Amino acid sequence: MKGHIYQDGKWVEAVSGERKIVLNPATGEAVGSIPIGRRADAAACITAAAKAFKTWSKTTAMERSSLLYAAYQKMVERADQIARILTLEQGKPLFESKGEVMFAAEFLRWYSEEAKRNYGETIPASSANKRIVVIRQPVGVVAAITPWNFPASMVTRKIAPALAAGCTVVLKPADYTPLTAVALFEIFDEVGFPPGVVNLITGRGREIGAEFIDNPQVHKITFTGSTEVGKQLIRASADQVKRVSMELGGHAPFIVFEDADIDRAVEACIISKFRNAGQTCICANRIYVQDSIMDVFAKKLTARVQAMKIGNGMEEGVDIGPLIDIDAMDKVNRQVEDALAKGASLLTGGKSCSVESLTGAYYEPTILTNVDESMKITSEETFGPVAPLYSFHTEEEAIEKANSGEYGLAAYAFTNDLGRSIRVSEALEYGIVGINDALPSVAQAPFGGWKESGIGREGGHYGMEAFLEVKYISFGV
């Protein structure tokens, strides 16, 4: 697949004429190529977006809604095709990719409706000769930067609310997974979004990011990625006081109480921890199990993990694909080796592995016990298929341990005690809490973190608010 920059309604090459090969992480084979865009290319996309904003921001909500819904319909029609592209460039099993594509489409459908709900307000005035009105208007040109682990849903979760609000967008997808974004922009082009309303730039991230920061025509930056990079963008955006929203790192606690349905908790742990080979920002990173049920939980979890099939995500029956690259595998290796050196016990896995003739960075799904706070895996985001099990005795101890650290994106708790579920969900210092639910993300609910896990929310009506400015108008009558 040969991707291009989408600029002002046209598919173009980078000014430099250079291209980069996109590799399949499962096989090391080329699956396509993209232009290596630089600052000049990003600037041209921004200029096109700024020009288009003058008219797009004045279109009716119904017009924006119709285009978003048309994109939703076409994305559903092409779900199998897009899922195949996603697996080829990202590595996750094909069934997971199909699920992600359908989830991504839901953001287009949701915001096609939410576009029509950008309500204002009339406030009673303090005197008879005044009228007070509050309206909400689009912030302007949005620069969006998306990650490689969910290359479809992260795109629509940012673009759909921005377009619904009346903003125009320039998207920079991850270098590892740009072809999924290209497939989505082909849809935006076909359904008839006006030139300049949506723009796609691929290439050198540092240069493009610098243009996003420095260009005064960009009024908002929305980013999903590491906390470290997010902090850099926040600092750099301060000079122009650009609006930012950030979905950053996570280190989710997964708490299993003794009154929980253990089989249900084990299945939920498999879904949360090992989906996308553990390369998700909200996956279980620290699994806290009450001491009275630790042995039975660990035994059942180990049996399920040992039955999982590792391999090329394009093959039938594969549960876990490769990590995105060798560096990712090395990080997982370091964390596991550190834990074992400090006294952790290995129940299964614990090393990289080869899969037939494939060259990808495959790592065995791993379970560790006797893990403690001295180990790197307790504080560093893993982004790999490793499940460390921690024992706790009381509810208060579990909450204290779960809330430790600088992250606050997602947390999970499993219990059949209603009172406990309320106490724990309110006590956890996280933006998202799943109670007996390993998959809390939905298009209609707010997604985002506390502490160093982010700023702002994506999803639901909260997601559109991030792209709107509030204006107070006082009328003298």
Secondary structure, DSSP 8 states (H G I E B T S, - for coil): -B--EEETTEEE--TT--EEEEE-TTT--EEEEEE-B-HHHHHHHHHHHHHHHHHHTTS-HHHHHHHHHHHHHHHHHTHHHHHHHHHHHH---HHHHHHHHHHHHHHHHHHHHHGGG---EEE--SSTTEEEEEEEEE--EEEEE--SSSTTHHHHHHHHHHHHHT-EEEEE--TTSHHHHHHHHHHHHHHT--TTSEEE--B-HHHHHHHHHH-TTEEEEEEES-HHHHHHHHHHHGGGT-EEEEE----EEEEE-TTS-HHHHHHHHHHHHHGGGG--TTSEEEEEEEGGGHHHHHHHHHHHHHT--BS-TTSTT--B--BSSHHHHHHHHHHHHHHHHTT-EEEE--SEE--TT--SBEE--EEEES--TTSHHHHS---SSEEEEEEE-SHHHHHHHHT-SSEESEEEEE-S-HHHHHHHHHHS--SEEEES-S----TTS-B--EETTEES-BSHHHHHHTTEEEEEEEEE-
